Amino acid sequence: MPITTALRFFTAALLALALSACAARNQAPVAMGNDDDDAACQSRGYAQGSPEYVACRKDRDVQRSAATARADRRQRDLGEYMLNHPERP
């Protein structure tokens, strides 16, 4: 009887860990920051709707996309390394 209880607990813990990893995957990278794009561009003195403001928002979007792509690539590279080198933890 205790073995099945331990197995259920282990399965539940494993499931919770997997779901928490999936939930955190779509968050913005820490290096990019989670501040407001509108506030950041307006703090530089750009009026909302001006060409400089639009360029600032586009630049921030490109930076965020690049940071997300880098994080995804690092995660993929780590997974491939782990698959190709099972002897090294």
C-alpha distances in whole Angstrom, upper triangle without the diagonal:
4,5,6,7,9,10,11,13,15,16,17,19,20,22,23,25,26,28,29,31,32,33,35,37,40,41,45,45,45,49,50,49,48,52,54,56,59,59,59,62,64,64,66,68,68,69,66,68,70,70,69,66,65,65,63,60,60,60,57,55,56,55,51,51,52,49,47,48,48,44,43,45,43,40,41,42,39,37,39,40,36,36,39,38,34,35,36,34
4,6,5,6,9,10,11,12,14,15,16,18,20,21,22,24,26,27,29,30,32,33,35,38,39,42,42,43,46,47,47,46,49,52,54,57,57,57,60,62,61,63,66,66,67,64,66,68,68,66,64,63,63,60,58,58,58,55,53,54,52,49,49,50,47,44,46,45,42,41,43,41,37,39,40,37,35,37,38,34,34,37,36,32,33,34,31
4,5,5,6,9,10,10,12,14,15,16,18,20,21,22,24,26,27,29,30,32,33,36,38,41,41,41,44,46,46,45,49,51,53,56,56,56,59,61,60,62,65,65,66,63,65,67,66,65,62,61,61,59,57,56,56,53,52,52,51,48,47,48,45,43,43,43,40,39,40,38,35,36,37,34,32,34,35,31,31,34,33,29,30,31,28
4,5,5,6,9,10,10,12,14,15,16,18,20,21,22,24,26,27,28,30,32,35,36,40,40,41,44,45,45,44,47,49,51,54,54,55,57,59,59,61,64,63,64,62,63,65,65,64,61,60,60,58,55,55,55,52,50,51,50,46,46,47,44,41,42,42,39,38,39,38,34,35,37,34,32,34,35,31,31,34,33,30,31,32,29
4,5,5,6,9,10,11,12,14,15,16,18,20,21,23,25,26,27,29,31,33,35,38,38,39,42,44,43,42,45,47,50,52,52,52,55,57,57,59,62,61,62,60,61,63,63,62,59,58,58,56,53,54,53,50,49,50,48,45,45,46,43,40,42,42,38,37,39,37,34,35,37,34,32,35,35,31,32,35,34,31,32,32,29
4,5,5,6,9,10,10,12,14,15,16,18,20,21,23,25,26,27,29,32,33,36,36,37,40,41,41,40,44,46,48,51,51,51,54,56,55,57,60,60,61,59,60,62,62,60,58,57,57,55,52,52,52,49,47,48,46,43,43,44,41,38,39,39,36,35,37,35,31,33,34,31,29,32,32,28,29,32,31,27,28,29,26
4,5,5,6,9,10,10,12,14,15,16,18,20,21,23,24,26,27,30,32,35,35,36,39,41,40,40,43,45,47,50,50,50,53,55,55,57,60,59,60,58,59,61,61,59,57,55,55,53,51,51,50,47,46,46,45,42,41,42,39,37,38,38,34,33,35,33,30,30,32,29,27,30,30,26,26,30,29,25,27,27,25
4,5,5,6,9,10,10,12,14,15,16,18,20,21,22,24,26,29,30,34,34,35,38,40,39,38,41,43,45,48,48,49,51,53,53,55,58,57,58,56,57,59,59,58,55,54,54,52,49,49,49,46,44,45,44,41,40,41,39,36,37,37,34,32,34,33,30,31,33,30,28,30,31,28,28,31,31,27,29,30,27
4,5,5,6,9,10,11,12,14,15,16,18,20,21,23,25,28,28,32,32,33,36,37,37,36,39,41,43,46,46,46,49,51,51,53,56,55,56,54,55,57,57,56,53,52,52,50,47,48,47,44,43,44,42,39,39,40,37,34,36,36,32,31,33,32,28,30,32,29,27,30,30,27,27,31,30,27,28,28,25
4,5,5,6,9,10,11,12,14,15,17,19,20,21,23,26,27,30,30,31,34,36,35,35,38,40,43,45,46,46,48,50,50,52,55,54,55,53,54,56,56,55,52,51,51,49,46,46,46,43,41,42,40,37,37,37,35,32,33,33,30,29,31,29,25,27,28,25,23,26,27,23,24,27,26,23,25,25,22
4,5,5,6,9,10,11,12,14,16,17,18,20,22,25,26,29,30,31,34,35,35,34,38,40,42,44,45,45,47,50,50,51,54,53,54,52,53,55,55,53,51,49,49,48,45,45,44,42,40,40,39,36,35,36,34,31,32,32,29,27,29,28,25,25,28,25,23,25,26,23,23,27,26,23,25,25,23
4,5,5,6,9,10,11,12,14,16,16,18,20,23,24,28,28,29,33,34,33,32,35,37,39,42,42,43,45,47,47,49,52,51,52,50,51,53,53,52,49,48,48,46,43,43,43,40,38,39,38,35,34,35,33,30,32,32,28,27,30,28,25,26,28,26,24,27,28,25,25,29,28,26,28,27,24
4,5,5,6,9,10,11,12,14,15,17,19,22,22,26,26,27,30,31,31,30,33,36,38,40,41,41,43,45,45,47,50,49,51,48,50,52,51,50,47,46,46,44,41,42,41,38,37,38,36,33,33,34,31,28,30,30,26,25,28,26,23,24,26,23,22,25,26,22,23,27,26,24,25,25,21
4,5,5,6,9,10,11,13,14,16,17,20,21,25,25,26,29,30,30,30,33,35,37,40,41,40,43,45,45,46,49,49,50,48,49,51,50,49,46,45,45,43,40,40,40,37,35,36,34,31,31,32,29,26,27,27,24,23,25,23,20,21,23,20,18,22,22,19,20,24,23,21,23,22,19
4,5,5,6,9,10,11,12,14,16,19,20,24,24,26,29,30,29,28,32,34,36,38,39,39,42,44,44,45,48,47,48,46,47,49,49,47,45,43,44,42,39,39,39,36,34,35,34,30,30,31,28,25,27,27,24,22,25,24,20,21,24,22,19,23,24,21,21,25,25,23,25,25,22
4,5,5,6,9,10,11,12,14,17,18,22,22,23,27,28,27,26,29,31,33,36,36,36,39,41,41,43,46,45,46,44,45,47,47,45,43,42,42,40,37,37,37,34,32,33,32,29,29,30,27,24,26,26,23,22,25,24,20,22,24,22,20,24,25,22,23,27,27,25,27,26,23
4,6,5,6,9,10,11,13,16,17,20,20,21,24,25,25,24,28,30,32,35,35,35,38,40,40,41,44,44,45,43,44,46,46,44,41,40,40,38,36,36,35,32,31,31,30,27,27,27,25,22,24,24,20,19,22,20,17,19,21,18,17,21,21,19,20,24,23,21,24,22,19
4,6,5,6,9,10,11,14,16,19,19,21,24,25,25,24,28,30,32,35,35,35,37,40,40,41,44,43,44,42,43,45,44,43,40,39,39,37,34,34,34,31,29,30,29,25,25,26,23,20,22,22,19,17,20,19,15,17,19,17,15,19,20,17,18,22,22,20,23,22,19
4,5,5,6,9,10,12,14,18,19,20,24,24,24,23,26,28,30,32,33,33,35,38,38,40,42,41,42,40,41,43,42,41,39,37,37,36,33,33,33,30,28,29,28,24,24,25,23,20,22,22,19,18,21,20,17,18,21,19,18,21,23,21,21,25,26,24,27,26,23
4,5,5,6,9,11,12,16,16,17,21,22,21,20,23,25,27,30,31,31,33,35,35,37,40,39,40,38,39,41,41,39,37,36,36,34,31,31,31,28,26,27,26,23,23,24,21,19,21,21,17,17,20,19,16,18,21,19,18,21,23,21,22,26,26,24,27,25,22
4,5,5,6,10,11,14,14,16,19,20,20,19,23,25,27,30,30,30,32,35,35,36,39,38,40,37,38,40,39,38,36,34,34,32,30,29,29,26,25,25,24,21,20,21,19,16,18,18,14,13,16,15,12,14,17,15,14,18,19,17,19,22,22,21,24,22,19
4,5,5,8,10,14,15,17,20,20,20,19,23,24,26,29,30,29,31,34,34,36,38,37,38,36,37,39,38,37,34,33,33,31,28,28,28,25,23,24,23,20,19,20,18,15,17,18,14,13,16,16,13,14,18,16,15,18,20,19,20,23,24,23,26,25,22
4,6,7,8,12,14,16,19,19,18,17,20,22,23,26,27,27,29,32,32,34,36,35,36,34,35,37,36,35,32,31,31,30,27,27,27,24,22,23,22,19,19,21,18,15,17,19,15,15,18,18,15,17,20,19,18,22,23,22,23,27,27,26,29,28,25
4,6,6,9,10,12,15,15,15,14,18,20,21,24,25,25,27,30,30,31,34,33,34,32,33,35,35,33,31,30,30,27,25,25,25,22,20,21,20,16,17,18,15,13,15,16,12,12,16,15,13,16,18,17,17,20,22,21,22,25,26,25,28,26,23
4,6,9,9,12,15,15,15,15,18,20,21,24,25,25,27,30,30,31,34,33,34,32,33,34,33,32,30,28,28,26,24,23,23,20,18,19,18,14,14,15,13,10,12,13,10,9,13,13,10,12,15,15,14,18,19,19,20,23,24,24,27,25,22
4,7,9,12,14,13,14,13,16,17,18,21,23,22,24,27,27,28,31,30,31,28,29,31,30,29,26,25,25,23,20,20,20,17,15,16,16,12,12,14,12,9,11,13,11,10,14,15,13,15,18,18,17,20,22,22,23,26,27,27,30,28,26
4,6,9,12,11,10,9,13,15,16,19,20,19,22,24,24,26,28,27,29,27,28,29,29,27,25,24,24,22,19,19,19,16,14,16,15,11,12,14,11,9,12,13,11,11,15,15,14,16,19,19,19,22,24,23,25,28,28,29,31,29,26
4,6,9,7,7,7,10,12,13,17,17,16,18,21,21,22,25,24,26,24,25,27,26,24,22,21,21,18,16,16,16,12,11,13,11,7,9,11,8,7,11,11,9,11,14,14,14,17,19,19,20,23,24,24,26,28,29,30,32,30,27
4,6,6,7,8,12,14,15,19,19,17,19,22,22,23,26,25,27,26,27,28,27,25,23,23,22,19,18,18,16,13,13,13,11,8,10,10,6,6,10,9,7,10,13,12,12,15,17,17,18,21,22,22,25,26,27,28,30,27,25
4,5,5,8,11,14,15,19,18,16,19,22,21,22,25,25,27,26,28,29,28,26,24,24,23,20,19,19,17,14,15,16,12,10,13,13,9,10,13,12,10,13,15,14,15,18,19,18,21,23,23,24,27,28,28,29,31,28,25
4,6,9,11,14,15,18,18,15,18,21,20,20,23,24,26,26,27,27,26,24,22,22,21,18,17,18,15,13,14,14,10,9,12,11,8,10,13,11,10,14,15,14,15,19,19,19,21,24,24,25,27,29,29,30,32,28,26
4,7,9,11,11,15,15,12,15,18,17,17,21,21,23,22,23,24,23,21,19,19,17,15,14,14,12,9,10,11,8,6,10,10,7,9,12,11,11,14,16,16,17,20,21,21,23,25,26,27,29,31,31,32,34,31,29
4,6,9,10,14,13,11,14,17,16,17,20,20,22,21,23,24,24,21,19,20,19,16,14,16,14,11,12,14,11,9,12,13,10,12,15,15,14,17,19,18,19,22,23,23,25,28,28,29,31,33,33,34,36,33,31
4,7,9,12,11,11,14,16,15,17,20,20,21,20,22,23,23,21,19,19,19,16,14,16,15,11,12,14,12,10,13,15,12,13,16,17,15,18,20,20,20,23,25,25,26,29,30,30,33,35,35,36,38,35,32
4,6,9,8,7,11,12,12,14,17,17,18,17,19,21,21,19,16,17,17,14,12,15,14,11,12,15,13,11,15,17,15,15,19,19,19,21,24,23,24,27,28,28,30,33,33,34,36,38,39,39,41,38,36
4,5,5,6,9,10,11,13,15,14,15,14,16,18,19,17,13,14,15,12,10,13,13,10,11,15,14,12,15,17,16,17,20,21,21,23,25,26,26,29,30,31,32,35,36,36,38,40,41,42,44,41,39
4,6,5,6,8,10,11,13,12,13,11,13,15,15,13,10,11,12,8,6,10,10,7,9,12,11,11,14,16,15,16,19,20,20,22,25,25,26,28,30,31,32,34,36,37,39,40,41,42,45,42,40
4,5,5,6,8,10,11,10,10,8,11,12,14,12,9,10,12,9,7,11,12,10,11,15,15,14,17,19,19,20,23,24,24,26,28,29,30,32,34,35,36,38,39,40,42,44,45,46,48,46,43
4,6,5,6,9,10,10,11,10,13,14,16,14,11,13,14,11,10,14,14,12,14,17,16,16,19,21,20,21,24,25,25,27,30,30,31,33,35,35,37,39,40,41,43,45,46,47,49,46,43
4,6,5,7,9,9,11,11,14,14,15,12,10,12,12,9,9,12,12,9,12,15,14,14,17,18,18,19,22,23,23,25,27,28,29,31,33,33,35,37,38,39,41,43,43,45,47,44,42
4,5,5,7,6,8,8,11,11,11,9,6,9,9,6,7,10,10,9,12,14,14,14,17,19,19,21,23,24,25,27,28,29,31,33,34,35,37,39,40,41,43,44,45,47,49,46,44
4,5,5,5,6,7,10,10,12,10,7,11,12,9,10,14,14,13,15,18,17,18,21,22,22,24,26,27,28,30,32,33,34,36,37,38,40,42,43,44,46,48,49,50,52,49,47
4,5,7,9,11,14,14,15,12,10,14,14,11,12,16,15,14,17,19,18,19,22,23,22,24,27,27,28,30,32,32,34,36,37,38,40,42,43,44,46,48,48,50,51,48,46
4,6,9,11,14,12,13,10,9,12,12,9,12,14,13,13,16,18,17,18,21,22,22,24,26,27,28,30,32,32,34,36,37,38,40,42,42,44,46,47,48,50,51,48,46
4,6,9,12,11,12,9,9,12,13,11,13,16,16,15,18,20,20,21,24,25,25,27,29,30,31,33,35,35,37,39,40,41,43,45,46,47,49,51,51,53,55,52,50
4,6,8,7,9,6,5,9,10,8,10,13,14,14,16,18,18,20,22,23,24,26,28,29,30,32,34,35,36,38,39,41,42,44,45,47,48,50,51,52,54,51,50
4,6,6,9,8,6,9,12,11,12,15,16,16,18,20,21,22,24,26,26,28,30,31,32,34,36,37,38,40,42,43,44,46,47,49,51,52,53,55,57,54,52
4,6,9,9,6,8,11,10,10,13,15,15,16,19,20,20,22,24,25,26,28,30,31,32,34,36,37,38,40,41,43,44,46,47,49,50,52,53,56,53,51
4,7,8,6,7,10,11,10,12,15,15,16,18,20,21,22,24,26,27,28,30,31,32,34,36,37,38,40,42,43,45,46,48,49,51,52,54,56,54,52
4,5,5,6,9,10,11,12,14,16,17,19,20,21,23,24,26,27,29,30,32,33,35,36,38,39,41,42,44,45,47,48,50,51,52,54,57,54,52
4,5,5,6,9,10,11,12,14,15,16,18,20,21,22,24,26,27,28,30,31,33,34,36,37,38,40,42,43,44,46,48,49,50,52,55,52,51
4,5,5,6,9,10,10,12,14,15,16,18,20,21,22,24,25,27,28,30,31,33,35,36,37,39,41,42,43,45,46,47,49,51,53,50,49
4,5,5,6,9,10,11,12,14,15,17,18,20,21,23,24,26,27,29,30,32,33,35,36,38,39,41,42,44,45,46,48,49,52,49,47
4,5,5,6,9,10,11,12,14,15,17,18,20,21,22,24,26,27,28,30,32,33,34,36,38,39,40,42,43,45,46,48,51,48,46
4,5,5,6,9,10,10,12,14,15,16,18,20,21,22,24,26,27,28,30,31,32,34,36,37,38,40,42,43,44,46,49,46,45
4,5,5,6,9,10,11,12,14,15,16,18,20,21,23,24,26,27,29,30,31,33,35,36,37,39,41,42,43,45,47,44,43
4,5,5,6,9,10,11,12,14,15,17,18,20,21,23,24,26,27,29,30,32,33,35,36,38,39,40,42,44,46,43,41
4,5,5,6,9,10,10,12,14,15,16,18,20,21,22,24,26,27,28,30,32,33,34,36,37,39,40,42,44,42,40
4,5,5,6,9,10,10,12,14,15,16,18,20,21,22,24,26,27,28,30,31,33,35,36,37,38,40,43,40,39
4,5,5,6,9,10,10,12,14,15,16,18,20,21,23,24,26,27,29,30,31,33,35,36,37,39,41,38,37
4,5,5,6,9,10,11,12,14,15,16,18,20,21,22,24,26,27,28,30,32,33,34,36,38,40,38,36
4,5,5,6,9,10,10,12,14,15,16,18,20,21,22,24,26,27,28,30,31,32,34,36,38,36,35
4,5,5,6,9,10,10,12,14,15,16,18,20,21,22,24,26,27,29,30,31,33,34,37,34,32
4,5,5,6,9,10,11,12,14,15,17,18,20,21,23,24,26,27,29,30,31,33,35,33,31
4,5,5,6,9,10,10,12,14,15,16,18,20,21,22,24,26,27,28,30,32,34,32,30
4,5,5,6,9,10,10,12,14,15,16,18,20,21,22,24,26,27,28,30,32,30,29
4,5,5,6,9,10,11,12,14,15,17,18,20,21,23,24,26,27,28,31,28,26
4,5,5,6,9,10,11,12,14,15,17,18,20,21,23,24,26,27,30,27,25
4,5,5,6,9,10,10,12,14,15,16,18,20,21,22,24,26,28,26,25
4,5,5,6,9,10,10,12,14,15,16,18,20,21,22,24,26,24,23
4,5,5,6,9,10,11,12,14,15,17,18,20,21,22,25,22,21
4,5,5,6,9,10,11,12,14,15,17,18,20,21,24,22,20
4,5,5,6,8,10,10,12,14,15,16,18,20,23,21,20
4,5,5,6,9,10,10,12,14,15,16,18,20,18,17
4,5,5,6,9,10,11,12,14,15,16,19,17,15
4,5,5,6,9,10,11,12,14,16,19,17,16
4,5,5,6,9,10,10,12,14,17,15,15
4,5,5,6,9,10,10,12,14,12,11
4,5,5,6,9,10,11,14,13,12
4,5,5,6,8,10,13,13,13
4,5,5,6,8,11,10,10
4,6,5,6,9,8,8
4,6,6,10,10,10
4,6,9,10,11
4,5,6,8
4,6,7
4,7
4
